[in-house]
């Protein structure tokens, strides 16, 4: 090999090496996030979050790649918030009312008849979003967006026409609000996780439940009960949070892409929830569940329970709760003008 040939070969080798380093550096520059959610792949919340991850990936040309781990496969629901806070994962989804024991403001969307339709639920969310976000910031967390479940109703083995029909029924509950509602209705509150609902009914552990039409459809409620009262008690929300530390490590353009994708996901999620309500109620009816609305007598009793629970919530939530309620009432009054 001549000196000239050797020099050319060396330059080619250096060029290949440099190209390899460039490719390696580009690969290393991409940020990968794991994001746990407790819900299954078919749940509209999970579908929405996967679209959120896709939107972020597309907007950043793959520089931020979010992998969604569904159905509690990575982290159990109860541990998601603390796992994000501790940096075990950078982001996650959970039902907001699960944090009620930390601060009552997190269960504002689970107070009966405080907001019992999508318009009021949105107004309540707008009234509480900043205060809830500030509370999360104290723990190094950033609120990205929140999406409601369909309105909560009452599933029973028999038609209910008055509040007394719930007396002594073993009622499946899933948070402090549903537990308090059961107690005030003189039912027997019983904690049961979503996957265990069919077994709980078949073994007689419970004979009624408060939950959404979605959960009823997903658990095939027609296999173990016959009636669904579309009481529309409240619309509990799931929220998506991210570690502020992880978020701050992103460059400005990527941060903006995440925020824009979150805004889109929130609006899309609310639209999906509305459609899910219609679809799930139809599924219940098609499978033989008798779907009804509350009688005037039952509605009056439930509204009375809601008023009492609203008073109790404001007392527990203190100045933050009073501010949220004031913001909400002001928004409702403005909407009437």
C-alpha positions in Angstrom: 0.0 0.0 0.0 1.4 3.4 -1.0 1.5 6.3 1.4 -1.2 8.0 -0.6 -3.4 5.0 -0.6 -2.8 4.5 3.2 -3.7 8.2 3.8 -6.9 7.9 1.8 -7.9 4.7 3.7 -7.2 6.4 7.0 -9.4 9.3 6.1 -12.2 7.0 5.1 -11.9 5.1 8.4 -11.9 8.3 10.3 -15.0 9.5 8.4 -16.8 6.2 9.1 -15.8 6.5 12.8 -17.0 10.1 13.0 -20.3 9.1 11.4 -20.7 6.3 13.9 -20.0 8.7 16.7 -22.6 11.1 15.3 -25.2 8.4 15.1 -24.4 7.2 18.6 -24.6 10.8 20.0 -28.0 11.3 18.3 -29.3 8.0 19.8 -28.1 9.0 23.2 -29.7 12.5 22.9 -33.2 10.9 22.7 -34.9 10.9 26.1 -37.0 7.9 27.1 -39.8 8.1 29.7 -41.7 5.2 31.2 -45.3 6.1 32.1 -47.5 3.7 34.2 -51.3 3.7 34.2 -53.5 1.4 36.2 -56.0 0.9 33.4 -56.2 -1.6 30.6 -55.5 -1.0 27.0 -59.2 -0.9 25.9 -60.0 1.8 28.5 -60.5 5.1 26.8 -58.1 6.8 29.2 -55.3 4.5 28.1 -56.2 5.0 24.5 -56.0 8.8 25.0 -52.7 8.6 26.8 -51.1 6.4 24.1 -52.2 9.1 21.6 -50.6 11.7 23.8 -47.4 9.8 23.8 -47.6 9.5 20.0 -48.2 13.2 19.7 -45.1 14.0 21.8 -43.0 11.6 19.8 -44.1 13.1 16.5 -43.7 16.7 17.7 -40.2 16.1 18.9 -39.1 13.9 16.0 -38.5 11.1 18.5 -36.4 13.1 20.9 -38.8 12.3 23.7 -40.1 8.8 23.6 -42.8 7.9 26.1 -43.6 4.3 26.7 -47.0 3.7 28.3 -47.3 0.7 30.7 -50.9 -0.2 31.1 -53.0 -2.2 33.5 -50.7 -1.7 36.5 -48.0 -3.8 34.7 -45.1 -1.5 35.8 -46.3 0.1 39.1 -49.4 -0.5 41.2 -52.1 2.2 41.2 -51.5 3.1 44.8 -47.8 3.7 44.2 -47.8 5.7 41.0 -47.9 9.2 42.5 -45.1 8.5 44.9 -43.1 6.7 42.2 -43.2 9.9 40.1 -42.3 12.0 43.1 -39.3 9.9 43.9 -38.1 9.8 40.4 -38.6 6.1 39.9 -40.6 7.0 36.8 -40.9 10.5 35.2 -44.7 10.5 34.6 -47.8 8.6 35.4 -51.7 8.5 35.5 -53.9 8.0 38.5 -57.4 8.8 39.7 -57.3 12.2 41.5 -59.5 11.3 44.4 -57.0 8.6 45.5 -55.0 11.5 47.0 -57.9 12.7 49.2 -56.2 11.5 52.4 -53.3 13.9 51.6 -55.5 16.8 50.9 -59.3 17.0 50.5 -59.0 19.3 47.5 -58.1 16.2 45.4 -61.7 14.8 45.9 -63.5 17.9 44.9 -64.7 16.0 41.8 -66.2 13.3 43.9 -68.7 15.3 45.9 -72.2 14.1 45.0 -74.1 16.6 42.8 -71.6 19.4 43.2 -71.0 18.8 39.4 -73.3 16.2 37.9 -72.9 16.9 34.2 -70.0 17.5 31.8 -70.6 21.3 31.6 -70.5 21.7 35.4 -67.6 19.3 35.7 -65.5 21.4 33.3 -66.4 24.5 35.2 -65.4 22.9 38.4 -62.1 21.7 36.9 -61.3 25.2 35.7 -62.1 26.5 39.2 -59.9 24.0 40.9 -57.1 23.4 38.3 -54.6 26.0 39.5 -55.1 25.3 43.2 -54.6 21.6 42.6 -51.6 22.3 40.4 -50.0 24.4 43.1 -50.5 21.7 45.7 -48.7 19.2 43.4 -45.9 21.7 42.8 -45.1 21.6 46.5 -44.2 17.9 46.0 -42.1 18.5 42.9 -44.9 17.4 40.5 -46.4 19.1 37.5 -50.0 18.6 36.5 -50.3 18.0 32.7 -54.0 17.3 32.2 -57.0 15.6 33.6 -59.9 13.7 32.0 -63.2 12.6 33.7 -64.8 9.2 33.9 -68.4 9.0 32.8 -70.9 10.0 35.6 -71.2 7.7 38.5 -74.4 5.7 38.9 -75.8 3.0 41.2 -75.9 -0.7 40.3 -78.3 -3.0 42.1 -80.0 -6.4 42.0 -83.4 -4.7 42.1 -85.0 -1.4 41.1 -84.4 1.4 43.5 -87.0 4.1 43.8 -86.2 5.7 47.1 -83.2 6.0 49.3 -84.5 3.4 51.8 -84.1 0.8 49.1 -80.3 1.0 49.7 -80.6 0.3 53.4 -78.3 -2.5 54.6 -77.2 -3.4 51.0 -73.5 -4.2 50.9 -72.2 -1.6 48.5 -69.0 -1.7 46.7 -67.0 1.6 47.1 -63.7 2.8 45.7 -62.9 6.1 47.5 -63.8 8.1 50.5 -66.7 9.9 48.8 -68.4 6.7 47.7 -67.8 5.2 51.1 -69.4 8.3 52.8 -72.4 8.2 50.3 -73.0 4.5 51.2 -72.9 5.3 54.9 -75.4 8.2 54.6 -77.7 6.0 52.6 -77.5 3.4 55.4 -75.8 0.9 53.1 -72.8 -1.1 54.1 -69.6 0.2 52.4 -67.2 -2.5 51.1 -63.9 -1.8 49.4 -63.5 -3.8 46.2 -61.0 -3.2 43.4 -62.2 -3.2 39.8 -60.8 -6.6 38.8 -62.5 -8.2 41.8 -66.0 -6.9 41.2 -67.5 -10.0 39.5 -66.2 -12.3 42.2 -67.4 -10.0 45.0 -70.9 -10.1 43.6 -70.9 -13.9 42.9 -69.7 -14.7 46.4 -72.2 -12.3 48.1 -69.5 -10.0 49.4 -71.4 -7.1 47.8 -74.9 -6.6 46.3 -74.7 -3.1 44.9 -72.0 -0.7 43.7 -71.4 3.0 42.8 -69.4 3.3 39.6 -69.5 4.4 36.0 -71.3 2.8 33.1 -67.8 2.1 31.7 -66.8 -0.1 34.7 -70.2 -1.8 34.6 -69.7 -2.6 30.9 -66.1 -3.7 31.3 -66.9 -6.0 34.2 -70.0 -7.4 32.4 -72.3 -6.4 35.2 -75.2 -8.2 33.5 -73.6 -11.5 34.7 -74.3 -10.6 38.3 -76.9 -7.9 38.6 -79.9 -6.5 36.8 -80.4 -2.7 37.3 -78.4 0.5 36.7 -79.6 3.8 37.9 -78.0 6.6 35.9 -77.9 8.9 38.8 -74.9 10.9 37.5 -73.7 11.5 41.1 -70.2 12.9 40.1 -67.6 12.7 37.4 -64.2 11.7 39.0 -61.1 12.5 37.0 -57.9 10.8 36.2 -54.9 13.1 36.1 -51.5 12.8 34.4 -48.5 14.1 36.3 -44.8 14.5 35.6 -41.8 15.0 37.8 -40.8 18.6 37.7 -37.2 17.5 37.7 -37.6 15.3 34.7 -39.6 18.0 32.9 -37.0 20.7 33.6 -34.3 18.5 32.0 -36.1 18.8 28.7 -35.1 21.6 26.3 -37.5 24.4 25.9 -38.9 23.2 22.5 -39.5 19.7 23.9 -41.2 21.2 27.0 -43.5 23.2 24.8 -44.3 20.1 22.7 -45.3 18.2 25.9 -47.6 21.0 27.1 -49.2 21.4 23.7 -49.8 17.6 23.5 -51.3 17.7 27.0 -53.7 20.4 26.1 -54.8 18.4 23.0 -55.1 15.2 25.1 -57.3 16.9 27.7 -59.8 18.2 25.1 -59.7 14.9 23.3 -60.2 12.9 26.5 -63.2 14.9 27.6 -64.8 14.3 24.2 -64.0 10.6 24.5 -65.5 10.5 27.9 -68.8 12.0 26.7 -69.0 9.4 23.9 -68.0 6.6 26.3 -71.0 7.5 28.5 -73.4 7.0 25.6 -71.7 3.9 24.3 -71.4 2.2 27.7 -75.0 2.8 28.7 -76.1 1.3 25.4 -73.9 -1.8 26.0 -75.6 -2.2 29.4 -79.1 -2.0 27.8 -78.2 -4.3 25.0 -77.1 -6.9 27.5 -80.3 -6.8 29.5 -79.5 -4.3 32.2 -82.5 -2.2 33.1 -81.3 1.4 32.9 -83.3 4.1 34.7 -83.1 7.6 36.0 -83.7 8.5 39.6 -87.3 9.0 40.7 -88.0 12.5 42.1 -88.0 11.0 45.6 -84.7 9.3 45.2 -83.2 12.4 43.4 -84.2 14.6 46.3 -82.6 12.3 48.9 -79.4 12.0 46.9 -79.2 15.8 46.5 -79.7 16.1 50.2 -76.8 13.8 50.8 -74.8 15.8 48.2 -75.5 19.1 50.1 -74.3 17.6 53.4 -71.2 16.1 51.8 -70.4 19.5 50.1 -70.5 21.2 53.5 -68.3 18.5 55.0 -65.9 18.8 52.1 -65.5 22.5 52.4 -64.9 22.2 56.1 -62.2 19.6 55.6 -60.6 21.4 52.6 -60.3 24.8 54.5 -59.3 28.0 52.7 -58.3 26.1 49.5 -61.7 24.4 49.4 -63.6 27.7 50.0 -61.6 29.3 47.2 -62.4 26.5 44.8 -66.1 26.7 45.6 -66.1 30.4 45.3 -64.4 30.2 41.9 -66.9 27.5 40.8 -70.0 29.5 41.9 -68.7 32.6 40.2 -68.2 30.6 37.0 -71.7 29.3 37.2 -73.2 32.7 37.7 -71.2 34.1 34.8 -72.5 31.2 32.6 -76.1 32.3 33.4 -75.5 35.9 32.2 
